[in-house]
C-alpha cells in the first residue's frame, strides 16, 4: 500500500494551500472535496510543478457513509493514509434560533462528526507510517461565539479533541496538531455571511501563510498552532479574560461587523 497525505476541503482556501505546501515537501496527496473540477485543476497544477499528481476524490463529507466510501476507494487504489488533514468545514453567521436548523446540523456533521471519524478511521496506517493528523480549528475555539454559536462550539470541540488525541496517540508514534488561524480571506467568509472589518486586519493572514505555519508546526509535533503573532497575543488575552466580559464584545461585533460609522 502506498502511503499518502489525505487532505479534505482541498478545493479552495486553506485546504488548497495546505495541498501545495505538502506537495512541495514531497508528500503524495489525495485531495477530497465536493467540487471535482476544482480538485482536478489543483491536481494538474501540482503535477505541472513536477510533483506526483494527486489522486482526486469528489465526496461530500456531510453524508453519513462518506468516510466508509472514501476508505473503500483508497483501498481499491492501493493507497493508505500516513497523514490525515481535516480542513473541510463551514460556518454560519446569525442567531442559532433563527438560522436554518438543518444547515446547522449539517455544519456539525462536517465540522465535528466527519472530522472525528476521519481522525480515528486510519489510526493503524498512521501508526505504521509514523504520520499524524492535522485538524484545522480556529481562534474561535477559545471562546463562545454568540452570533455564530454552533460554529464556535464546533471549533472548540476540534481543539479539545485534537489536544486529547495528541496525548493518546503520541505513544503510537502519531502526531496530532490543531491549527488555529484567525480571519483568513477565503470563500469561507462568503458562505458563512461573515465580514472582516478594519479592527480584524491585524489578525488576518493570507491562506498560504496559514498553511505554511500549520505544516511547520505539525512537522515539529506541536499540539496546538495559533497562526500569527497577533492571534497568539489575542488568544493569550482571551485565556485571561472572563467570558462575561468578552461575550458582549463578540455579540456586538457579530451584529454589526462593520461598526456604526
C-alpha positions in Angstrom: 0.0 0.0 0.0 1.3 3.5 -0.9 1.3 6.0 1.9 -0.4 9.3 1.1 -1.5 12.5 2.8 -5.3 12.9 2.7 -6.5 16.5 2.6 -10.2 17.4 3.0 -11.7 20.6 1.8 -8.9 20.9 -0.7 -10.8 22.7 -3.4 -10.1 26.3 -2.2 -8.7 28.4 0.6 -6.5 27.0 3.4 -7.1 23.4 2.1 -5.8 24.2 -1.3 -2.8 25.9 0.2 -2.1 23.0 2.5 -2.1 20.7 -0.5 0.5 23.0 -2.2 2.7 23.0 0.9 2.6 19.2 1.5 3.2 18.6 -2.2 6.3 20.9 -2.2 7.6 18.9 0.7 7.4 15.6 -1.2 4.1 14.2 0.1 1.9 12.2 -2.3 -1.6 13.5 -1.9 -5.3 12.5 -2.0 -7.5 15.6 -2.4 -11.1 15.4 -1.1 -13.9 17.9 -1.6 -17.3 18.1 -3.3 -16.2 20.2 -6.3 -14.3 17.8 -8.6 -13.4 20.5 -11.2 -11.6 22.5 -8.6 -9.7 19.4 -7.3 -8.7 18.4 -10.8 -7.4 21.9 -11.6 -5.3 21.8 -8.4 -4.0 18.3 -9.1 -3.0 19.5 -12.6 -1.2 22.5 -11.1 0.7 20.3 -8.6 1.7 17.8 -11.4 2.8 20.7 -13.7 5.2 21.8 -10.9 6.9 18.4 -11.1 5.3 16.7 -8.1 3.4 13.4 -8.2 -0.2 14.0 -9.5 -2.6 13.9 -6.5 -5.5 11.5 -6.6 -8.9 13.2 -6.5 -12.0 12.1 -4.7 -15.2 14.1 -5.1 -17.1 13.2 -1.9 -19.5 15.2 0.2 -18.3 14.5 3.8 -21.6 15.6 5.3 -23.0 12.3 4.1 -23.1 9.6 6.8 -21.4 7.0 4.6 -18.8 9.3 3.2 -15.8 8.1 5.2 -16.6 4.4 4.5 -16.8 5.2 0.8 -13.6 7.1 1.0 -11.8 4.3 2.8 -13.0 1.8 0.2 -11.9 4.0 -2.7 -8.4 4.3 -1.2 -8.1 0.6 -0.6 -9.2 -0.1 -4.2 -6.3 2.2 -5.4 -3.7 0.6 -3.1 -3.4 3.8 -1.0 -3.4 4.2 2.7 -3.2 7.5 4.8 0.1 8.3 6.5 -1.3 11.8 7.3 -4.8 13.0 7.6 -5.5 16.7 7.2 -9.1 17.6 8.3 -9.7 21.0 6.8 -13.2 20.7 5.5 -15.7 22.8 7.4 -18.0 25.8 7.2 -19.7 28.4 9.4 -23.0 30.2 9.5 -23.4 33.7 10.9 -26.6 34.6 12.8 -28.5 33.8 15.9 -28.8 30.0 16.3 -32.5 30.1 16.9 -33.0 32.0 13.6 -30.7 30.1 11.3 -31.9 27.0 9.4 -31.7 24.1 11.8 -30.8 21.5 9.1 -27.9 23.7 7.9 -26.6 23.9 11.4 -26.8 20.2 11.9 -25.0 19.8 8.6 -22.3 22.0 10.0 -22.0 19.7 13.0 -21.8 16.7 10.6 -19.0 18.2 8.7 -17.0 20.2 11.3 -17.3 17.5 14.1 -18.6 14.1 13.0 -16.7 13.7 9.8 -13.5 15.1 11.4 -13.8 12.7 14.3 -14.4 9.7 12.0 -11.5 10.6 9.7 -9.2 11.1 12.7 -10.0 7.7 14.0 -10.6 5.6 10.9 -6.9 5.3 9.8 -5.0 5.1 13.1 -3.5 1.7 12.1 -1.9 3.1 8.9 -0.9 6.4 10.6 1.0 4.4 13.2 2.6 2.2 10.6 4.0 5.2 8.8 4.6 7.3 12.0 2.5 10.0 10.5 -0.3 12.1 12.0 -3.4 14.2 12.0 -3.6 17.9 11.3 -7.0 19.3 12.3 -7.9 22.9 11.2 -9.6 24.6 14.2 -9.8 28.4 14.7 -9.1 31.1 17.2 -12.9 30.9 17.6 -12.2 27.6 19.5 -11.0 29.6 22.5 -14.3 31.3 23.4 -18.1 31.0 22.9 -19.5 32.9 19.9 -22.9 34.5 20.2 -24.0 35.2 16.7 -22.1 32.1 15.4 -22.8 29.8 18.3 -22.7 26.4 16.6 -19.6 27.3 14.5 -17.6 28.5 17.6 -18.7 25.4 19.5 -17.7 23.1 16.7 -14.2 24.6 16.7 -13.9 24.3 20.5 -14.6 20.6 20.0 -11.9 20.3 17.3 -9.4 21.9 19.6 -10.3 19.9 22.7 -10.5 16.6 20.7 -7.2 17.3 19.0 -5.3 18.1 22.2 -6.6 14.9 23.8 -5.7 12.8 20.8 -2.2 14.3 20.8 -1.7 12.7 24.2 -3.5 9.4 23.4 -1.7 8.7 20.1 1.8 10.0 20.9 2.9 6.6 22.3 2.0 5.1 19.0 4.2 7.5 17.1 1.3 9.5 15.7 1.5 13.3 16.0 -1.8 15.3 16.3 -1.9 19.1 15.7 -4.7 21.6 15.9 -4.2 24.6 13.6 -5.9 27.7 14.9 -6.0 30.6 12.3 -7.7 33.9 12.8 -9.5 35.6 9.9 -8.4 34.4 6.5 -9.6 36.0 3.2 -11.2 32.9 1.6 -14.6 31.6 0.3 -15.4 30.7 3.9 -16.5 34.3 4.7 -18.8 34.4 1.8 -20.5 31.1 2.7 -20.8 32.0 6.4 -22.1 35.5 5.9 -19.1 36.9 7.9 -17.3 40.1 7.0 -13.8 41.1 8.2 -13.7 44.7 9.4 -10.8 47.0 9.9 -10.4 46.0 13.6 -9.5 42.5 12.5 -6.9 43.4 9.9 -4.0 42.8 12.4 -5.3 39.3 13.0 -5.7 38.5 9.3 -3.2 36.3 7.4 -3.3 35.0 3.8 -4.2 31.3 3.4 -0.8 30.4 2.1 0.9 31.8 5.2 -1.5 30.0 7.5 -0.9 26.7 5.6 2.9 27.0 5.9 2.6 27.8 9.6 0.3 24.8 10.1 2.6 22.5 8.2 5.7 23.6 10.1 4.0 23.2 13.5 2.7 19.8 12.6 6.1 18.6 11.4 7.6 19.8 14.7 4.9 17.8 16.6 3.2 20.7 18.3 -0.2 20.0 19.7 -1.7 23.5 19.1 -0.5 26.0 16.5 -2.0 29.5 16.6 -1.2 31.2 13.3 0.4 34.7 13.6 1.8 36.7 16.4 -1.2 39.0 16.8 -3.5 35.9 17.1 -1.2 34.4 19.7 -1.5 37.6 21.7 -5.3 37.6 21.3 -5.6 34.0 22.4 -3.4 34.7 25.5 -5.6 37.6 26.4 -8.8 35.6 25.9 -7.5 32.9 28.2 -7.0 35.6 31.0 -10.3 37.5 30.4 -13.6 36.2 31.9 -16.1 35.2 29.3 -18.6 37.5 30.9 -16.5 40.5 29.7 -15.7 39.0 26.3 -19.1 37.8 25.1 -20.9 41.2 24.8 -18.0 42.4 22.6 -18.3 39.3 20.4 -22.0 39.6 20.2 -21.8 43.3 19.2 -19.3 42.6 16.6 -21.4 39.8 15.0 -24.4 42.1 14.9 -22.5 45.0 13.4 -19.2 43.8 11.9 -18.6 47.0 10.1 -19.1 49.3 13.0 -21.5 52.1 13.3 -19.7 54.7 11.2 
